[in-house]
Every structure is written in C-alpha cells, then in structure tokens.
Amino acid sequence: MTQEFEGTQGYEEFFRTATGHRPHAHQRALAAGGLPRWVRVPSGGGKTAGAVLAWLYRRTVSAPGATPRRLVYVLPQGSFADWTHARIGEWLARLGLAQQVDLHLLTGPDGLNGAWRRHPERTAVLVGTHDVLLSRALMRGFADSRTMAPVSFALLHNDAHWVFDEAPLLGPGLATGERLQALREELGTTAPTGSTWMSAVGDGTAPPTDPDPATPGPLRRIRRLHPHPGRYAAELAAALGAAHRPGTRTLALLDSPQRARDLHAALRAAHPDRPAVLLHPYLRSAERRSLVRELNEASADGFVVASRALDAGSDLSGRTVLVELAPWSAFVQRAGRCNRHGEHPEGGDLLWCVPPDGSDGPDEPDGPGAEVAQWLEAHEGAAVGTADLFRARVAGPDAPRSPALGAAELAALFDTGREAEPADASPWVCAEAERTVFVAWRDRGAAGAPAPDEPEPGQAELCEAPLAEVRALLRADRDGGAADGANGGAWLRDRVDGRWRRAAAGELRSGTVLLLDSARGGHLPGMGWSPGSPTPVPSLFTGRTPPATGCAAWVGLDRHLRETEEEARALTAALPGPRGAQQEAVAVAARLHDLGKCHGVFQAMLRDGGGDPPEGLLAKSKAPWNNGVSSRQYFRHELVSALLLLDGDHWHPPGLDPSLVTYLVAAHHGQVRVSVRPERDEEAGTLLGVREGDRTPPVTVSSGEHFPARPLSPAAPFRPGGTWPALVAALLADPALGPFRLAHLECLVRTADWRSSARHDGPV
C-alpha cells in the first residue's frame, strides 16, 4: 500500500490516512528532513504523530535504506505507554502496515516480553518507558534475563532510532541517553543509530517546530488552592467537587502514589454518585489495559486521580485539572491536560497547590519549585494559553546527576557474568524514589516457602510496586515477627544457584521479582498495589505449563551446524551490516558454535529419556522423556566449544580473526561471555560442569574442519589474568568492533541458532 503515498503530496496523504487530518508544518519538516536532535513543540502539538509517522514514512516509502529499522519510542517511567502503543497500532492498521511493521509494548510487567528480540531483520516499533528501555541499553535490564541481556543491548544500539518523549522528565535517564548516543558515535555501530529528544518546554526562542507561535492555544484559568496539610486529601476532594462541572472530566495529577490513593478514597467517599478512577503505574498488565479502555470508552464525566501515569503519552483531557507544584517541565506537561484540545471554548480551570511536605513551595526561595510558584502566582486568575506555557522562561532544578558513563564503564556493563559489577543500572536510569520491583501473589498455605521447582511468576501475575514501599513492607513483617510465618515475608530466586529463598529488604534493587503470600494482601482490584490492604489477593498462578512445542527429530551435530550456518548467512544478507570479514566471522561461528556438544556428558543427556537415537554425534533430541538436564550440574557445552577452538590454529580461516569467532561461539547462549567463574558449590578443578582432564572425541565438520580427540583444561584460560579476559578486552577495544558491533554479531549467531533449531520443532 505504501506505493500510493509516493510523490510530492505523498506524506500529506500518508499522514491524513493515519490520523484523519493534515500534518502541521513542523510534522511535514520531520518527514522531509528526518528526525533531528531536538524537537520542541507545545503540549498537545502533535509530537508523537510527528515523530512516529515521519520515521514510518521514511522507513516504508521515501528513504527505507537510510532509515533505521527499529523505532524506540521512550516515555518517562510511570507513564501509561498503552495509549501511545494503541495509537500507533491504529495508525499502522489504517495505513495497511500492521503486517509489515511489528509493534511491541515494553512497560511494567509487559517489559518482560522478549518476543521483539526474535526478528532483528524486521521493521519494528518498540514503545516503552525509560526504566525498561534504558536499563536494557545498559545490559542490566530490570527484571530481564541475564542471559538475554546481550541481545536486548545489541538490538537497541544498532539500526535503531530512539525518540525520548518529554525528555526533561527522564531524571538521570536524560544524561544517560545523551551519553549512550555519544558513545555510539564514538565507538561505532553496525548500522546507524540516532536519538531525538522531545519537549513541550521551549528553549527561549520560537523554533521551527512550534506549530503556530502566534496562537495562544487552549486556555486555562489559573487558581491556587490552600489545603491544610493535616486535612490535605479531604480538603482537595471538597475543592474538586466544588470545581467540577457536570458532563466534564476533572483530573487530579499528584506526585505521590500514597497521596493519590488518599485523594481517590476521599473523592469516592464525598461523591459516591460520581465515577472516580485511580491511575498509577503499579498495576498488573490486564488492569492497566482495562483502565485505559474504560477511560477511552466512558463518558467524560467524573474524577480521574493519577500519579505520574498521565505525565506523557496520553491525549486525556479535563476541563478542571489539579496539579501539585512540581518542576516546570513536569508542571507544563500536566497543565497541558487542561482543556487539551480546546474542547471548552470558555477555557478550563487549572488549579494548583503545594504538597503537604512543602519542600517545593513558594516559602522555600531556593527550592526547586520556587520559580514555578512565582510564575503561577503572577498569573493568578489569568487565562493562560499553550503558547504562554511554552514560551515562559522558568528555571527548573539542576539536572539529576548520574555516574560517569564512558567506554570503561560500558565495558564493565558488557560483562553479564553472575558476579559482574556493577550489578545494577539504577543510578544511570532513575532517581532512588522512583525505583520499582515486581511482585506476584500465590497461595502459600501451610507450605510457606515455594517448592524448589516452582516456576517464576508469569507476566500476567506481576504487579510493579515502589521499591521503597516493598522494603517497608518486608521490614514491618520482620519487626512484627511474621517473616517466618506463612503470611509474612517474600521470596526471590537466588541469582547464583537459582533456588527460592527469603528476601531481605536491604538486598532488593530495581527489577527484582518477588513472590508474596496471597494471604498477606497488598493489592486491590481496580486499584492495583495497595500496601495497606490486608484483603487476601487472588492468585493468578495457573500451575506449571508444559511447553507446547519441542524438538520432533533426532538432529545430528553436523547437520545442525550446517543449518545454523545457512541461517546466519541468510540473516546477515538481509541486514545492512556487518559485511566482509565480520559477516564471514558470524557464518563461521555459526558453523562451529555447538562443537562442544560432542562431550560425553551432553551426548548422554540427549540419549536419556527413551526413543531410538541414531548412531553418531547428536545436537538435538526427540527422546520422549528427555528433560534436558545433564548429569553434571551447571554443564555448559559452549564452554567446551570455546576450549576446542582455543586449542591450536589448525581451524583458523584465512582473513578472519580467530579470537572473534571463538568469542561468538562461546557467547551464543549468553552464559560464557566475559568473566567466567565456577559456581559457588562446584568442586575444585571444575568450571561450569567441565572437569579438568575430561576428554572429547574427534569431530570432523562436513565443511572440512577437523578437531582431534583431546583432554580439556577449563580453568587455565578463564582465570583472572588468563588468555580469555585479555581476548575479550582486545575485542572490546578494537576500533573496528567495540561493544556495540560485538554484541550485534553475538546476537546474529544466537538468532541463527534459534532458527536452525526451530526447523525441527513440532507439537509436543
């Protein structure tokens, strides 16, 4: 369908088909010239449509070869990205591109969805919040699998364009996003990757992206409220009830989740005959989607109380809007919810107040909200337009500081080993008060602790919750003596041995996944995370679900290696990079990646479980009762593959770097990458299940490489100061590679392996 949009009027028709109206001048400029470094447009001026549809038009119509294949659309943490995700889905459907362009939501529990990583060659839009996306761009994804982190890293840093919506609201993430873009430009990527930062706050000029600088836009009348700190929620509820106009929507946008809960309860008590909806990010995925549908479909009459959920990404509008005093960029975005579309020609009412802690109030001359309060008091009773808010020169607080992020720090983050430091990306991503964990509730009954083989919570079970509030809950359980009882405490999987154990409040960090007892409470339908609620929480755990598909054939080792090489060559041919020696290195690594499966421990595992396995070395098993568990705990066949390649130069292809091929082979499951250490309960002389003196049989690959029988010595290369750390350090420092290109090559070998394995999958 994209052919019909070609020509001089193509983008006009493309935009109109997607949205139902013609593009503004600044939106046309983005399609003509591409996405720039900064886009500044007043609130409600069409930043999202301008950025997304400009990229989409260039990618599918006007400049596909020069436009990155992934758009990474980033909203501030806590925003309801569902609105943006749904809107882009509607645009794709209207344009007939829903089958051509993949669309993925990465926010809250939905951030655990890894389907977007399976097709690196496809055009895709990723919509998510900055905590999910930036933590993955640092290879420390919150609640992400450690072994999948390199794939996320690779796809986010190569052949992608990042768009940061409402950049001033990103906290430390703003500086981190800027620094990552600088590092990509400095260290190189396999395909160009850029970044665009967008804001509803002007920079002191009337830039070309201002839709109409002469038009004031929708009007809001400013009025201050003076609730007593001790009666804050009750007095705000009374004021909002008095200001509400029947048949319209009234919004209350607060900074604190607890204050939002308190105000919501007060509004329901004071106005039982009027709908009141509570919006915050601390909901299960299904609850969040239900609330979005409810607000989209319900009549605009009632109250909506939100904590950060409406900071960006939504077109929700209210005639009456209450905003707590906040830094100017946040205030402008929240104020933009008032009469957002000009649907009330007489104007809307923009109410503001100082939160009970008073730290940002006008009585604090050096506080971060002092200049905001002064501007608002100077405009008390005035009708303020969108352009007035856009052009106002109000100083905000200094940008949050984050740790240094240079090539050395990136190299440290590149290491995903179990004990690698830094362990947490939070300081680069979000302020301490904004850090979150994920919790799920299950019926513990008399057992108390989870069974050793109990699976991790599924995406549908999880609810995001403020880290500080979960820590407080665990400390209260401990101090109350409940930590040893069936209804107290929380459990997490130990990141070293994978076993369930009690969680201590002090060890929690962003993205930790916890199990709570259903009887403990902490969640209410329609309200999400409610730490003060003792009401038992229904468990959404549906039991252990066996896989629906599995290997349906006995696959020989040589066949699997050939097929993986075929997939690797097809994949690299479909992508703009790599080329030359790096492209060939991916193919050779794919051809040799599973050599280590020749080890007797792995061959015995494949043949265990019945069936009639054929003679010769196998790579895949269709044994009916095979559980994939080796006789040696922690056994990693790719470590054996690396040892075979490190032993001699007889296999070295001319013109290729054998170190690169060996790294790609070792890293293809994300377990053997930079630092490789024995598990804490492994006996001396054993590394990841491979013992000193183990012998491998001779292996000949049909492409000609021969690997004679040999003994293995796993510890020597991988110890500190051994050849392996130096090999990886040299690859990271190689100006032709560096971390971004290296991760992308690693990702391509893994994808080829997945696809060759999938050739033999069938229903179980």
N, C-alpha and C positions, 0 to 999 in steps of 0.2 A: 504493500500500500504506500510505501514511502516515495515511490516514483512520482506520485501525483502532486507532491509538495515541492518538486524541483522548480527552479526558475526564480525570477526576481521577486515574485509575490509568494514564494513557497512558504516562508516562515510565517507570514501573516495567516495563511490558511491553516498551517500546521498548528499554530497557537490557538486559533479560533476553534478548530476541530476539538482540541484537547480541553479547552476551558469554557468555550461558549462566548468568548469576547475577544476583541482585538488586543494585541500587545501594546504596552506603553513604549515610548521611545527608548527608555533605558533597557527594556526587555529585548527590543529589536537589536540594540547595540551589542548585547551579550551574545546573541546568536551570530551576529556578523563577525565579531572580533574574538570570540572565545571568552572564557571566564577569567577576569583579571584577579589581581591580588586582593583587592578590597572592593566590596560593594556596599554602599551606604544608601539606604532607602528608608523613608519614614515608615513607621509601623502601619501595617495594612497596605503597603505599596506594592506588594507582589514580588517579594524577594524569592520565595520558594519557587513559584512558577517561572520567574525569570531565569533562575539558575538551572533548575532541573530541565526545563524544556529547551533551553539553549544548548545544554550538553547533549540532550537526547536528539535534537535536530542535527547537530554537527556529527554525532556518532552514527546516526542511521541514514542521513540524507547528504549533507553538504561536505563533510570532511571526515569520513569514517576512519581513514588511515592515520589521520593526525590527532584523533581524539581518543583518550584513554578509554578502555572498555569497561572499567568499573567506576561508577559514581558513588562516593562515600559521603552520604548526607548526614551531618553530625548536629544533633540538638543538645542543648545543655542537659546535664544529668538531672533526672527527675521529671523532665518534660514527657508529656504523653505523645510519644512518637507515632502512636497508632493513627492519629489524624493525618499526619504527613504521609505515612505509608499508604493509607487508604486513598488519599487524594491522588498520589502518583499512580496507584493501581487503576483508578478511574481514567486518568489521562492515557495510560497505556492501552486500556481497553478501547477507548474512543478512537485512538489512532490506529487500532489494529495491530499493536505491537506486543500484546500480552504474551504471545508465544515466542517472540523473538528476543525479548528483554526480560531477564529474571529479576524478581523483586523480593527482597528479604528484609525482615524486621529484626533488629538486634537491640533490644532494650529490656531491662529487668530480666525475668526468667527466660524471655524469648532470646536473650543474648546467648543462651546455651545451645541454640540451634546451629549445628555445623553444616547444614546442607549447602550453604553458599560456597563452601570450600571445594566441592566436588567437581566443579566445571570451570576451571580457570580460563578456558578459551571462550566462554560465553559472555555476551554483553550483560551487565547486571547493575542494579541499583541496590545499595545497602543503606538502609535508614535506621539510625540508632542514636543512642545517647553517648555523650563523650566519655563517660566512665567505661562503658563496654568497649568502644572502638579504640580509644587511645591506649587502654591497658593492653589490648591485643597488639597494637602497633609497637608496644614496648616488650612484647613476648612474655608478658605476665598477665594474661587476660583474667579478669575477675571471674571466678567460677569456671574458667576454661580448663580443658585438659592440658596438662603439662606436655604431653607428647604431641598434641595437635597445635601447640603454640607456634612452632616454626612455620606451619602452613598459613595460619592467620597472618603472621608477620609478613610472609612473602607476598601474599595477595594484596595486602593493604599498602605495601610500599612499591609495588611495580605495576605499571599500566593502570593507574587509578588517578582519579581527581577527587580531592577532599573539599567539601564545602562545609564550613563551620557557620551554622546559623546562630545569630546573636552571640558573636564571639566574645564580647565583654562579660558575658555571664558564665564563662567556662572556668573561672578561677585559675588555678595553676595550669590547667589544660591549655589555656591560650598560649602561654610561653612554650609549653611542650610541643604543641602543634607547629608553632613557628620554627622551633629548633629542629624538629624532625624534618621539616621541609628543607631547611638549610643543609642538614646532613645528607639528605637525598641528592641535593645538587652538588654537594662536596664529594661524596663517596661514590655516586653513580648508581643507576638502576638499569634493569634490562630493557625497560620501556619507560618513556617519560611519565612522571607523576607530579602533579601540581596541587596547589592549595588555594582556596578562596575563602576569605573571612568576610562575613556579612554582619551588618549592624543597623539598628534603627536610630542610632545616635549619630548626629553629624560631626564633622571634624573641624568646624569653623568656617567652612566655605559652602557654597551651593554646588555640589559636584554634579557631573552629568547624569548620575544615576538617580538624582532627585526627580520623581515623575513630573511634578509641577510646582516649582518653588513659589509661584505667586499665589497658589490656592491654599487657604488655611486648612482645608480638610474638615472632617467631622469635628464638631465642637463638644467640649466638656467643661462644665462649670465646677470650679474647684471650691471645696469646703472642708474645713478641718473639723474632726471630732475630738472630744476630750474625755475618753472613757477613763474611769478611775482604775488604777492598776489592780486594786483588790476586787473589783467587780467588772473586770475587763470584758469577758465573754457576754455577760448578761446585758451590760450597757451597749455593747456593739449590736447585739441582737435586737434590742429595743430601737436603736437608731436606724438599723437597716429595715426593720419593719415599718417605721415611720416614713422612710425614704422610698420604699418600694412602690412601684406603680403597677396596678393590676394589668395583666396581659403582657408584662415585660419581664425580662430576666435581671436579677440582681446578683452580682458576683462579689465575693469577698476573697481577696488574694493575700494570704498571710505567709510569713516566713517559716513559722514553726509548725511542725506536724501536730504537736500537742495543743497549741492554741487553735489550730484548725479543727481538731476533734472537739475541743471545748465549745467553740462557737457553733459548730454544726449541732451539737446537742442542745445548746441554748436556743437556737432557732427552731428546732423541732418542738421543744417544749413550749416556746412562746407562740408559735404559729403552726399548730398541728394540722390545720386545714390547707396548708400550702406546701408543695413539694420542696424538699431540701436535699441536695446531693452533696456528698463529700468526695472530693477528688484529691488524691495524693499518690505518689509513686509506689506505695507499699501495699501492693495488691497482687493477687495471683493473676496470671495472664488472662484467664477467662473472665474474671471480674472486671479487669481493666477494659477489655473489649466490650463487655456488656454495658458498662457505664458510658463508653463512647457512643455506642448505638443508641442508648437511652437519651443522651443529650442531643444527638443528631435528629432523632425521631420525635421527641416530646415537644409539646408546645412551649414557647419561650415565656413561661410564667412560673416564677418560683425563685428559690435561692440556690446558688452553687458556691460552696466553700472549697477553696483549693489551696494547697501548699505546694508551690513550685510546678504543679502539673500543667499550668497554662502559661508558663514563662515564655514558651516558644512553640511553634509548630501547629498551633490551632487557630482557627478563624472564629472561635466562640466570642460572642459579643454580648454586652449587657448595657441596659440603659443606665443603671446605677451600679457603680463599681467602687468598692472599698479597697484601698491599698495601704498596707503598713509602710511607714517610712523605710526606704531602702536606698542603696547606692543608685546614682542617677540612671545608669544603663538598665538596671532591673526595674526601676520606677517607670521609665519611659515605656518599656515593653508591657508592663502590667497596665499602665494607664491607657495603652493602645487597645485594650479590651473594651473600653468605654465608648459606646456608640461607634464601634469599629468601622462599620460600613456606611455610616451616616443615615441609618435607618430611622433615626429620630431627628427630624429636621430642626426641632426646637432645641436639640442638644441633650446630652446626658449629664448625669451628676457624678463627678469624680470626688469621692470622699477619701480623706487620708487621716491617719492617726499615728501616734508614736507608740511602739510596742511597750509592754509593761516594764521591760528591763531598762528602757530609756537610754541605752548606750548610744543610739544614733540620733537622739533628739536635739532640738534647737538649743537646749540649755547646755549642750556639750560643744563649745565652739570649735574644738579640734576634732570632734568625732566625724566619722565618715559620712554621716547624714546631715551635717550642719549646713552645707551649702544647698543641699536639696531642700531642706526645711525653709531656708531663707527665700529661695526662689518661689516655693509654694505659698508662703505667707505673703510675699509681694504680689501674688496673683490671686489672693483670696477673693472669691466671688466673681472672678473674671471667667469669661468663656474662652478657653484655650483651644487652639486648633492643632492638628497633627504637625503642621509646619512649624508652629511655635515650639513644640516639644523637640522637634528635630534640630532646630537651629539654636536652641538655648545653650549657652556656654556655662555648664555647671560642672565643677571639678568633682571627680569621684575619688575613691580611696586609691592608694597606690596598688598597682597590680600585685596579686599574691606572689610570693617568692616560691620558687621550686628549686630542687637540687640541680647542680650542673648537669648538662646533658651534651656530652661531646663524643668523639669517636671512642675514647676509652670507656666511658660509661655504657655506650651502645655495645661494645664488645663484651662487657660484663653481663649485660642483659641477654646477649646472644646465647649464653650458656644456660640451658634449661635443666641441667643435672639436679638431682634431688636436693643436694645441699648447696646449690649455687646461690651466691649473693650478688646483688640484692634479691631478696625473696619476694618483695612486694613493690608494685609500681605506684602505689597510692600517692606518695609525695609529689610525683610528677603529674598526677591526674586530678585530684580533688582535695579540697580542704578537709581537715580532720572531722569537722562537724557534719560533713556530707557523706562520709564513708558508710557503706552498707554491707550487709551479709544476706544470705539466703536461708530461709527456714522452711521446714516442712513438718507436718504433724502426722504421727502414726500412733495407732493403738498399741501401747506397750503392755498393758495388762500386768499380770504378775511377773512376767519375764523381766521387765525393767529395761535391760540393755537390748539393743538389736542383736539378732542372730548373726554369727560371724559371716555368713554368706548372704545376708540381706542386701539387696541392691541399693544403690544410691537413689535419692529421690528423683523422680522424673520431672520434666519441665512443667507439667500441669500441676504438680504438687507444690511447687516452690512459691514462696512469697518473699519479696525483697523487704528488708527491715533495717532501720537505722542501727549502725554498729554500736553507737553509744547506748541505745535503749536495750539492745540484746545483752550487752555487757552488764548493764544494771540489773536486768532480769536474772542473769546467772549468779551475780553476786548476792542478790536477795535470796535466791534459792540456797546458796551456800550458807549464808549467815542464818537462814531460817532452819537449817538442818535438813533441807529437802534433797540435797544433792545425791544422797544415797538411796532415796526412795523412788518408787515407781513414777511419781508425778513431778519430779524435780530434775533440774539439770538438763544438759543437752549432750548429744553425741556427734562426733565427726569422724571421718576416716583419717587415720594417720597417714601422712603423705609419704612416709618411708615404707612401712610394711603393709599399708592398705587395710589394716584392721580397724573396726569401730572401737572408739574409746571415748571416755568422758572429755568434754571440752572445758577448758578453764577460760574465764573471762579475759585474762591478760594475753592469751595467745591468739585471739581472734584478729583477723585482718580482712580487708576488703575482699569480698567474693567467697569467703568461707561458706561452705554448705553444712547446715546443721539439721539434726533431727530432734524434734521436741515431742514430748508425750502429748497425745490428744487431750488427755485429762487436764493438762496444765493450763489450757486456754491460751489467749493471746491473739485471737483472730475472730472477727465477727462478719457474717455475710453482709455484703454491700458496703462494709467499712474497712475491710482488709485488716492489716496489722493493728491490733488493739492491745497493747501490753498490759493494760489494767483489767482486762476482761478475764474472769475466771470460768466463763462458759466453755465447756468442752468443745473442741474443734473437730468436726467430722473429718476422718482421714480420707484422702483421695488415692491412697495406695491400692492398686488393683492386683497386687501379687506379682510374682515373678512371671515375666512374659517370655516364653522361648522364642528364639529367632524364627522368622517366617521363611527365611531362605538360608541356604548353606551350600557348600561345595557338593555338586552332584556327580563328580567324576574323580577317578584317580588320575592325577596330573603328574607326569614325570618332571623331574627337575629341569632337564634340558629344554623340554617343551615350554615350561613356564618362563624360563629365561629368554627364549626366543620371542615368545609372545609379549613379554614386557618390553623388550627392545622395540618391537613393532609399534606398540602403543606409544612409547617415548618418541620415536621418530615422527609419528603422525601428530602427536601433541605439539612438538617443537615446530613442526612445519606450519601449524595453524596459528602460531603466535609470532609477534613481531621480534621477539628476542628469546633466547640467545641465537647467535649464528657462529659459524666457523668452529673453532676448537671447543668452545663451550657447549655448543649444540652437540658435537660428537661426544663430548665427555658425558653428557646426560644419557646418550644412547648406550655407550659402553658400560656406564654404571648400571643401567637397567639390565644389560645383558649378564652382568656378573653379580647382581645385588644379593641373590639368595644362595650363593655358593656354600655358605655356612650350614645350610640345611642338610649337607652331606654328613654332618656329625651324627654319630650313633644314637645319641640321646634324642635328637629330633626325628630321626627315621623311626625309632621305636615308638615315639608318640604318635606319628602318623599311622602306623600299623596297628596301634592299640584300639580296640573297640569293635572288632569283628570285621565282617566283609571278607573279600578275597583280593588283597592287594597284589598287584603285579610285581614282577622282579624289577630290580634296578632302583636307582635313587628317585625318591618322590619329592614333590614340592607341595602337593595338596592331597587331602584325604577325604574319601566319602564313607569312611567307616561309620556304621550307623550309631554306635555308642561312643564315638570319639568325643572327648570334652576339651581337647586342645591343651591339656595340662601335661607338662613334661615331668619325668621322674625326678628331675632336679629343679628345685625352686629357683626362680629368677632367670632360668636359662634363656639367653639371647643369641639366636642363630646369627644375627647380623654382626655380633662381635667376632664370631668365628670367620665370617666373610672378610672382615677387615684384617684379621690376623693372616689369612691366606694371601691377601693382596700385599700386605706389608712384607711378606717373606720373599724377597728377591724381585728381580726386574724382568723375568722371562716373559711376563704377560704385557709389558708396557707397550701401548700402541704408539707408533711414531707421531710426533707432533702434539701429543696430549700430555697434560700434567698428571702423572700418576697419583700425586697427592690429592688432587681434586676428585678424581674418580674414586679413590679409596674413601674419602670423606663422604661422598654422596652415597656410596654403598653402605657405609656404617650408619648413616643418619636416616635411612629410609623408613624407620619406624619411630623416629623421634626419641629413642631411648639411649643411643650411643652417639653422642654428638661432640661436646667439648670436654667437660670434665666427666670422667668415667670412674666411679668408685664402687667397691664392693658393698653389697647390702650389709646392714649392721650385724646380722646374725649369720653371715657366711663364714665358713671355716677358712683358716689361713691357706693361701695358695689357690683360692677360688675367686673368680671375678665374674659376676652375673651368670653363675651356674657353670662356667667353663673352668676346668681344673688344670693345674699345672701338670703337663705330661699327657693330657688327652691326645689321641691320635685321630686324624681324619683320613679317610680312604682317598685313593686317587680320583680326580674328577677331570673329565675332558668335556669341554663345551663344543657343540657342533660347529661353532664359528672358528674353532681351531685352538683356542687356549687350553693348555693342559696344566693341571695343578697336582703334582705328585703327592703321595701319602706323606704325612709329616706330623711330628709332635707339636703341641701347642704350648706356648708360654704366655699366658694372657696378661700377667701383671706388668712385665717389663715396659712395654711401650706406653702404658696408660698411667703409670705412676707420676707424681709431680716431678718435673724435670725430665720425663721420658720423651720419646720421639713424638708421641701423639699430641700433647699440648703444643709443642713447637710447630707441628704440621698445621694445626687448625689456626694458630696465631698468624702463621705466614699467609694462609688463605685470606683471613680477615684483613690483613694489611696490604694485600696485593691490590694495586690501584686498578687492575683490570677486573677484579672481583669485588671485594669488600662485602660487608654484611648483607646488603640488600640483594645484590646479584646472587651471592652464595645461597641465601635462603630460597630464592626463586628457583635455582637449579635443583636444590633439595626437594622443593615442592613438586617439581615436574617428575622426578623419579618416583616419588611416592604416589602421585596420581596415576602414572603409568602402571605401577604395581597394582593399585586398586582396580584398574580397568582390566588388566590381564586376568586377575583373579575372578572378576565378575563374569568373564566369559563362560565360566564353568559353574556359576551359581544356578540353583533351582529351588523350588519349594521344598521345605523340609516336611 
